[in-house]
Amino acid sequence: GFGERKAKAERMFSLMDGFLKNDPFSLQKDIIHHVEYTVARSRFSFDDYEAYQAVSHSVRDRLIERWHDTHIYFKKKKSKRLYFLSLEFLMGRSLSNSVINLGIQDQYTEALSQLGFEFEVLAEQEGDASLGNGGLARFSACQMDSLATLDYPAWGYGLRYEYGLFRQIIVDGFQHEQPDYWLNYGNPWEIERIHVTYEVKFYGTVEDVDRNGEKLKVWIPGETVEAVAYDNPIPGYGTRNTINLRLWAAKPNNQFDLEAYNTGDYINSIVNKQRTETISNVLYPDDRSHQGKEMRLKQQYFFVSASLQDIIRRFKEAHNNFDELPEQVALHLNDTHPSLSIAEIMRILVDEEHLGWDKAWNIVCKIFSFTTHTVVAEGLEKIPVDLLGSLLPRHLQILYEINSNFMEELKKRIGLDYSRLSRMSIVEEGAVKSIRMANLSIVCSHTVNGVSKLHSNTLKTKTFKDFYELWPEKFQYTTNGVTQRRWIVVSNPSLCALLSKWLGTEAWIRNADLLTGLRDHVDNTGFRQEWKMVKRLNKMRLAEYIETMSGLKVSLDAMFDVQVKRIHEYKRQLLNIFGIIHRYDCLKNMDKNDRRKVVPRVCIIGGKAAPGYEIAKKIIKLCHAVAEKINNDADIGDLLKLVFIPDYNVSVAELVIPGADLSQHLSTAGQEASGTGSMKFLMNGCLLLATEDGSTVEIIEEIGSENLFLFGAKAHEVSELREKGGTLKVPLQFARVLRMVRDGHFGDKDYFESLCDTVEVGNDLYLLGSDFGSYLEAQAAADKAFVEPEKWIKMSILSAAGSGRFSSDRTIREYAERTWKIDPCQCPF
Ligand code: TH1
C-alpha cells in the first residue's frame, strides 16, 4: 500500500544522508569520488579533461536532486503544463551555466583551486551541444533558461541528434564541413531513460474496418522504430526549480521480423534494423530553407509521435477525461517543424481514444499555439503529398479532412472567392501537390505569434494577410529575447561584477529591467573608467583568441568591429566586405597626414554557410581573399585588419560578443524576422550599426536613435526599390569596389564572378548597391564617435541600460500570461 511505499522511501532517503552539501570541502570529496568511480582514473593522476568530467558529474548529481523534486512538485500541484516542441536547441556548454544557476560557483572555484585546478580552464574542456542551426535554436535554449528561472511548469521536447551542426573548417579560404560527433566522449549532462520508450510507426496502409457497426480507419504500419528518452535537466537561477528538456533518440526495436528469422537471413535483418537508427542521426544544416526530404519528414514525425505519446500518457495518469486537456496542457509549435503534431493528436483522439471527430477537433483547437520565425512565403515548409502519403498514410487522410472542413467553413464566411480559397487551403495544388505546414498551423492554433513588431506586421499585411482578415484576434507578437544569465553572467563575468556593484544589487540577474538604473551613473567618471576597463579586458581575451587561432596580432586600441551570424545573402555580409574593401582603397590613396586621423579597425566576421549554399560559400572565400591582401599589406599595418573566425558557435559567441566595440546587423529591411544577436551585443555594451529591421526597430525605441548607427532603406521602401531595380543609381564607390573584385584584385576572378553578378544593377535583390552610400555614412559616424572615448562609453552604457526589455524573461512572461495561460509553480527549497 501507499503507507508502506512511503516508509520505504523515507528509509531510503535517510540512507542518502540528506541532500548533497555544497561547501568547498564536500564538493572536493564528491569530485574525487567521481574521479575514482565514474571517470575511473587513479586518484592522483588525472588531466584537465578528466577533471572536467568528474566536476560535471558532481554538478549533475546536484541537478538531479532538484530535477526530481521539481517534477514531484509539478505532479502534486497538477498545474497546467507547457510543452515546448522544437526540432532545434543550441544549448552550447553546460558546466558554467549550471553552477551559476545553482548558485554554487564560488564554492566550486574554491574547491577546485584547493585541488590545484582552475574552474575556467576546466569549463573550456567542454564541447558545445550544437543541436540547431542559428537564431531559432539559440532562442529555444534561452527560453528554456527563462522558463526554469521563472518557475513555469514547462517541458521542452527535441531530438537527440548524434551529429550536431557540422564543424566548419577553413582550407585555403574555403569552408569545409566536418561531422560533429559530439557524443564521442560521453555526455554527463543527460540522463538516459532506457525505460521511457515508445514505438513510432511509419509506412503501411489504412484499412476500413467495421467494428460493431462503427466504421473505423485502421492504420497498419510497415515499420516500427523505438524512441528512447534522454533527459537534460535545465536549472533555473535563484530557484530550486530544474525543468526537463527531453530529447529522443531512435533505437531499432527488438522484435525481429519473423520472416527474416525463418529464412535464416540473420545478418541482413540486423543490417536493416540499423538503418532505423539513422533517424535521429544528423541535424539538417539548412537555416531558413527547406527541401522536401524523406529523412527530414521522418525525423519530424518521429519527434512528434514520441513526444505526444509521452504527453498523453502523463495526462492520463492524472486525468480521465479529455475535455480537461485544454486546461491541463499547452502545446507550443516552434515554427512549423513540429506541426505534424496536429494530425498526430487528431489521430490519437479519433482512432485510438474514439472521441469522434468533432469532439476531438474542438479540443485540439484549444491547445496549440504557434510561433513563426520566417518572413518570406517561399521559406515556408511544404510537404509533398506523395511523400507524406507513403510515410504516413493515415495522417494524410486526416490532413485532407481538416482541410475540407476548413474549406467548407471558409466558403460560408467568405463565399466562393476561389483564388482566396486556394491561397488559404492547407493543400496546395500545382505541379507538386503539397501540404502547407504554416496554413495548417494557423488553422489549428489559437494564437499565431510573430517574433517582433515589424515581423508581425509583415505577417498580417503580407505573408498571412488572408488569415489575418479572417481571424484578426489570433495574431499576436511577442518580441524575442535572450537570457542575461548566459549572455552576461556566464560569458562576461567582469561586466557582471561591475553591474552588481553599481546597481547595488544582483537582482538584475532575475529582473533585467533594473539595468535602466545604469542611466543614473552615466555621468560618473569613475563608473565610466571601470566600464572602459571591463571592455578592454574582454578585448584582450578576444585578441588572445584571435592570435592563437590565426597567428594575427591585433591592436587593442583599434575598434573591434564584429559581424557574426549565419552567412546569408539577406544578412549582407557582402555589404560589410565591400565596405572593408572601400576602406582599404581609401587608406591606400591617403597621404601620411590623413592616415593619422583614421580610426584603426579590427574587422571580425564569422558564421557558417549551409553546405549546399554556393553564394554563401563564395562570400566566405571572398572574406578570406580580402583578409589575405589587407593583413599582408605592410603599408596598412594596424590601421585595418580583417579576421574570419572559423566555426562560430555558442561558445565562440560567448568570447566574441563581450569583446566587441561595434557590431553589425545589416539585413535588408523587412528580411530579418527578429534577430537576437543584436540583443546579446547590446547587453554587453556594444554599439550597433544596423538597418531598421526586426528587433532593431524596438531597440531604437529603448535606447534612442542617437545611441546607435542606423542606415539603409526602411522596410516599407524596399518593395518599391526592388521594383525600380535596374533604374536605381548606385554610388560610384560601390561600382569601384565591385570592379576591383571583378578585376581580380583579390585573386580568383572567375570564382567570384557569379557572386558579383548577384549585386549587379537590376539583379540586386538585397539592395546592396542602393544602401551602400548610407552604409558608408553610418560607418563614418561610428568612426567619428569612437575618437571621442567619453561619448562612446556613454553610448555603450546607455545601450546596456536599455537592454532589459530584450531579456527572454520578458518574452517568456508574455507568452505564459497571454498565450499559454500557465502560472508559476515554485518548488519549495
Ligand atoms: C530565425 C530568424 O531568421 C531570426 O530573425 C530570428 O531572430 C530567429 O529565428 C529567432 O526567432 C530563424 N531561424 C530559422 C531556422 C530554420 C527555419 C526557419 C528559421 S527563421 C531551420
Boltz pocket constraint, residues with backbone or C-beta under 6 A from the ligand:
constraints:
  - pocket:
      binder: B
      contacts: [[A, 133], [A, 134], [A, 135], [A, 136], [A, 137], [A, 139], [A, 286], [A, 287], [A, 288], [A, 289], [A, 335], [A, 373], [A, 374], [A, 451], [A, 480], [A, 671], [A, 672], [A, 673], [A, 674], [A, 675], [A, 676], [A, 694]]
      max_distance: 6.0
